[in-house]
Amino acid sequence: MINKKRESRKALKYILIGVILLTILSCKKEVKSTVLSSYEEGDSIKRPELSKSVLQYVTYDDRIIALTNANIIDGTHDRIKESQTVVVVDGYFQVIGPSSKVEIPDKATVLDVKGKTIIPGIVGVHNHLHMPDYPFIGISGAMLYLASGVTTIQTCGAASPFKDIELAEKIQIGEVAGPDVVTSGPYFTGPGGSTGMIIPNSDEEIRDTIKYWTNRGVRWFKVYRHISPHDLEVVINEAHKHNAKVTGHLCSVTFAQAAEMGIDGIEHGLNSTSDFRENKTYGKCNGSRGYLDDLNISSESVVALQRLMVEKGVFLTSTLAIYEASIPQRAFADNRTEEAMSPNLKAQYYTRRKQLDKSDSDSTRLHRFRRIMQFERQFFKMGGTLTAGVDAGRHVLPGFGDQRNFELLIEAGFTTEQAIQIMTNNGAKVLSKQNIGSIEEGKRADFVIVDGNLSNAPGNIRNVEVVFKNGYGYSPKLMLEQIKGKIGL
């Protein structure tokens, strides 16, 4: 009887081992068959064809690409995944997993990326196609974004909306190299606001303007500092009727007022908060900015405001790089930035630099900078959706400024994985782009190969080797060579 029980247990043991082996083998087989079926049967979504003028910057255009020995920060806030294999088929992530478990298709072009880091393409949500004094930076600006690892932008207010739309369409059909462009309409502001922006005379004018631009595919509108509370409410309601969203650089209207009205996003964080100004008039951009120096960021009043924003689903956009550019001891352009600048833009920088060099260390602005960082960190920790964008200006150029934002988010106390999530997946979410923003099976293959480890050296974000968009691998070196001296012409 005892022997029969022993034999029965032994048989059960062998059966279990067999089941485990079959499961492992079938998993490997599934990986291989999934990849090959997409390639051989042609059932994947067709990616756009590129013109010859764009293909000159493409170093990889293979239908099947396998990246081995990959270290991946996938944009979902998960910890870095090491020793991974990524299989891309027809511009989409087909298989992602440990290299020991993923079988590479025979027809794949294989890239060994050992010692490098793969991140999703950057999604910038405050990334204009204009700069102060330069109403349209066009193809050169678009190429600089892409060369820096930015694969999608939201223009966050347009100085030349017709030109923005035209460029976006050319990029979409493969005639021009650049990031996907989510266009926005012209700015709305109020009396005393900047020239070139819309200062509405009536509710009807707001409605007609929004209808005009949404009929041309625009899905974002930006309000500016002097917008009246009434006009802001009309803009929000009308935009939402047309399936469009509204964000704002606020001053006349507080964050709390805008959140209650239903605004979708707010730009610049603490620097544009008027909720805590002393002697502020309702609906006017006035009052003291002393709060930037003495407000307790962890106070109940600040926490309550951020809690309201979280409850209302209002995202906040970080633009740390452009604020840093106003701090004398930190406002420096690196060599690659100077190479990309036009002679005129470079001259403006040198003139400004001379003035900054005469200034004493500006501890006030530096202190405010730290508090802006603290405000953003607290908002994120409370569950708020924090995004990022360059807001190019001064010597902070498209793309390069996005990379600097990453370094500054790390300085602000975010982990590497959190900073990547903010700059990629969070941006994709607020833009309602479900097929980008993270490195996951089934999503579009927009990703960046960075030389080195970002966890130990955030400055490696500047070492962009290849930028993949729609599965096409672009050479940053070739694009940067083409636009040398052209930003700000």
N, C-alpha and C positions, 0 to 999 in steps of 0.2 A: 504493500500500500504506500509506504514511504517513498519507495523507488518510483512509483507511478507519479506521485506528486512532484518529485524532483524533475522527472522527464517533462512533465506538463509545464513547469516553470521555465525550464530550459527552452522548450519549444516557443513559449510566449515571448521570451527574451529575443530569440532569433527573428520572430515575426516583427517585433517592435523595431529592431535594428534595420530590418528590410524596409519597413515603412519609412523610416527616417531617411535612408539612402535614396529611396525612390522620390521622396519629397525634394531633397537637394538636387537630384538630377533633373527632375521635372522643372524646378525653378530656373536652372541654367538653360534648359531647352526652351522655356517660355520666353526668356530674354532674347535669345537668338531669333526665334520665330517671329516675335513681335517686330523686331527691327527689319528683318528681311521682307515680311509681308508688306510693310509700308513702302519699301523701296521697289519691290518687284511688281506689286499690284497697283501702285500709283494711287493709293487711297488717301494720301495726306493732302493737306491744303497747299495749293500751289503758291509759292512765294513769288514776289514780283521780279520780273526780269530787269536787269540793269543796263543802262546805255553804256557805250564805249567810254564816254567821258567820266562815268562813275567807276567802271571796271578797272580803270588805270590805278585806282587806289585800293583795289581788292586783291589780297594775297591768297585768300582761300574762298573758292566758290563751289566746292565739292558738295554733292547731294548728301553723302554720308561722311560724317566726321566723328572720330572717336578721340576723346581727350583722356589720357591715362595719367595715373599718379597725381590726380588733382586734389588740391586743398580748396574746399568750397565754403564760402560764406553765402548762404542761399537767399538771404533777404527776409527770412521768416522769424528771425530772432533766435533760431536754434544756434547751438555752438558750432564752431567750424568743423566740417566733416573732412577727414583726412583720407588719403589713399583711395580716392574715388575714380570711377570711370564714367564719363559722360558721353552718351551717343546722341548725336544730332542728325535728324533725317529731314531733308527738305525744309530746313529752317525751323524745326521744332525739336524740343527736348523729347527724345523717345525713351531713353533708359538712363537712369542715374542710380548708381549703387557702388558698393565696395568692389574694388578691382578684382578681388578673388571670386566674385560671384557673377560678374558681367562678362559675357562672351562677346568679343568684338566681331562684327560682321566681316566677311572676307573682302568685301568691296569698299571698306571704309578707309579714308585717309586718316592716319593715326598721328596725333600730336602728343608727345611726352611733355607734360607740363610740371614735372617734378621741380620743387623749389619755388613755384609760382602760386599765386592765389587767384581763384576765379570768383568774381562777384557779378550780380545782375547788372545790366546796363542802368546807369543813373537816370532817374526820372526827376527832372528839375521842374518845379511848379512856380517858380518866379524867375523865368528865364526869357527875358525880352529878346527881340530881334532888333532892338535899338539901344543906344546909349545916350546919356546927356550930350547934347550938341550934335548927335549923329542919329537922325530919325530912322535910318534903316542900314543895318550892317550886313544884310543879305547873305550871299553864298559864303563869303569868308567867315562870317560869324557862325553860320550853320556848320561849316566844316570844322571850325575850332571846337564847337560843342562835341561833335562826333569824335574827333581825334582825342578828346579828353576823357572819353568813356560815357558821355551823355547820349543816350539813345532815344529819349523822348523828352520834349519840353512842352510846358504850357506857358504861353507868352505873357500872361498876367498883365494885360493892358497893352494896347498897340498904338504906336505913334504913326505907323503907316499900315493900317489894317488891310488895304487892298494888296499891297506888296507882300505882306505876311501870308495872306491866303494863297497868292500865286506861287510863292516859294514852297509853301506846304504841299500844294498839289504836285509840283515838280518833283519834290522829294518822294512823295507817295508813289509816283509812277516810275521812279528810278532814273529820272533825268538829271538829278542833282544829288550830291553826297551830303547827307546831314541827318539829324535826328528826326523822328516823327514829330510834327508840329501840331499841337492842339491850339488852335487860334482863339484869340479873344477880340472883342470889339474895341472901339475907342473908349477912352476913360470918361466917366461921369464925375463931375465935381460941382461946386457951387460958386456963388459970388466971391470974388477975391482969389479964385483958383487959377491954376496955370493956363496959359494960352495954349490953344490947340486941343484942349479938352472940351467936352460938351457941358455947357452950363444950361440946364433945361429951363425953358420958359413956361412949360406947362406939362401936366401929366400926359397929355396926348403926344407931345414931342418925345417923351421917354418911351411910350408904347410903340410909336412909329419907328423909332431908332432901333429898339430891340427886335421888332419884327423884321426890319430891313436886314439886320446882320444875321439873325438866326436863319433867315431864308437863304443865306449864303454859307450856311454850315457852321457859323460861330456858335459855340456853346458855353462861352465864359465872358463875363463882364466884370470890370474892375471899377470900383468907386474910389474917389480920391479925397484928400484931406478936408476939403470945404463942403462936401455934400451935405445938404440939409437932411434932417431926420425924415421929413415927409418924402422927399425925393428918393431917399434910400429905400424906404418902404415900398414905394412904387416900383423902383428898379427890381427889387427882390421878387415881389409878387409877379411882375410881368415876365421876368426871366424864367421863373419857375413854371409859368404857364406854357412857355415855349421849350421846356425840357433843357433849360440852360441854368448855369450856376453863377453865383456872385461872390467875389472876394473883395477885400478892401484894405487900403492903407488909410487908416482912420485918424481922426483928430476931433472934428466937430461933433461926431457921434462917438459915444463910448463903446467899449467892447460889450458891456452888458446890454446896452440898448440894441446894438446890432444883432447880438445873439437872440434876444427876445423877438426881433423882427424876422428872424429866420435866415440870416446871412450864412453862407456855406463855409467861408474861410476868412481869416484875418492875417494880414502880413506884418512882418517885422517884430512881432512879440512886444516885449515891455517898452521898447523904444517908441512905439506909436500908441501906447495906452494912454488915454486921456481920463480914464475913470478916477484917477487919484490926483488930478490937477487941482490946485487951490485957485479960487476965484474964477472958475470956469463958467462961462455963460452957456445955457442950454442951446445946442445947435450951432455953436460957434467954435472955431479952432483958436482958442485962447486959453489963458490961465498959466500958472507957474509950473515949470517942469522940475521943481525941486524934489518931487517924489522919487526921481531917478537916483537921488543921492541918499535919501533917508528912509524910504519905504522898507518895511520889514517884509521880505518876500514870503516868509512862512506865516505871516499874520493871517487872522481869520478873514479879513476883507479880501486879501489876494486869493486865498484858498477858495472862498465863496465864489469869486469871479471865475476862477478856473473850473470849479465844479459846475457852474452854470454852463460854461462852454462845452464841457464834456457831456453834460446831460442833453444839450441842444445839438450835439454832433457837429460843433464848429471846429474845423481844423485850424492849426496855427502853423505859419510858415517861418522857419528860421532863415535869416539872411546875415549870418555872423560876419562873413568875409567883407561885405561892403561897409559894415560899421567899423571893423578893424582898420579899414583904409583911412579913417579920419583920426587915428591915434598916432601922433608924431613918431613915437619910438617903435611903432609896429607897421607903419605905412610904407612898406618897401616893395618894389617890383623886382622879381627875379630875372635872370638872363633870358629865359625863354619868353617871358612876357614882353620884354623890351624888343626882342626879335620879331614878335608878332605885331607890334604897334606900328601904325603909320608914322611918318616923320612928325606930322602935326600932333598926334596924340602923345608921342614920346616927348615932344617939346613941352606940352602942357604938364606932363608928369615931372619933368626936370624943374620946371618953374615952381610947381607945387612943392617938390621935394626941398628946394632951397628955402622956401618959407618955413616948412616943417623943421628943417635943421636949425633954424634960428629960434625955434620955440623951446622952452624948457620942457622937461618931462611932464606930460599932461596926465597927472594922476587922477584927475576928475573923470576924464573920459575912460581911462583904464578901469577905474572903479565901477563906472556905469556898465562897461562891457562885461565885467564879472557878474553883475546883477542881472543883466539880460540873459546870460548863460544860465544863471540859477533859476530864473523864471521859466525858461524852456525845459530845464531838467525836471522841475517840479510838476509842470503840466504833463509831461510824458509819464512820470511816475504815477500820476493820478488817473492814468488811462486815456489821456488826451491823444489825439492823432497829430503828431508833429511831423511836418514835411520840411523840405529845404529847397532853396534856390539861390542863384548867384546875385540877381539884381545888378547886372554888370554896370560898372561906372568907374570913374577915376582910372586907376591902373588895374582894377579887378576885372579881368576879361572873361568872356564866355568860356565855360569849361574849366579853365584854370581856377576860376573862383569857386566852382563847384567842388573841385578837389580840395581847395583850401577850406571850404565848409566842413568837409570830412575831418580834417585835422583839428579844426576848432571844436567840433562836436566831441571829439576825444578829449580835448583840453577841458571841455565843460563838464566832463565826468561820465559821459556815455561809454559803454563798452563798444568794442569794435563791431560786434554783431548788431547792437542797437543802432549805431550810427549808419551802418549799411541799410538796415531796415528803414530808417527814417528817409534816407536818400533814394530808396528804390521802391520797395513794396508799398510804403505809406503813400508815396506820390502816385503810384499806379491806382491805389484804392480811391483816392479823392478824385482822380480823373476817370473813374469807372472803367479802367482798363484791366479787365480780369485776365487777359492773356499775357501780360508782362509783369515785371516787378520782382519776380523771384525765379530761382532756378528749380523748377519742378517739372516732372514729366507731364507732357501735354501742352506746356506753355511755349510761347514763341522764344526762339533762341537768340535773345538779346542779352549778351554778357560780355564781360571784360576780363582779359588775362593781364594780371599785374605781376610784375617781376618782384618777388620777395614776399615776406610775411607782413601782413598788415597789423596783426595783433601786437607785435613787438616794435614795429616801426611804421607808424601811420603815414609818415612821409613817403612811403613806397607807393601810395596812391597816385603819385605823379609818374611812376614808372609803368606807363601803359604800353604793353607790347602789341596787343591785337584787340580791336573792338569788333565784336560780332553783333550784327543787326540783321534780323531775318535769316540768320544762319550764314550770312556773308561775312568773311573776316577782313576788316579794313586795316590798313597800315597807318598808324598815327604819324609815323615818320614822313611818309609820302605826302600826307595831307598838310602837315605843318610846314613842309618845305614849299608847298604850293601857295600858302597864304602868308608867307613871311612878309612883314611890313605892310600888310593890307588892312588890318583891323583899325578902322577910323579913317579910311580914305574918304 
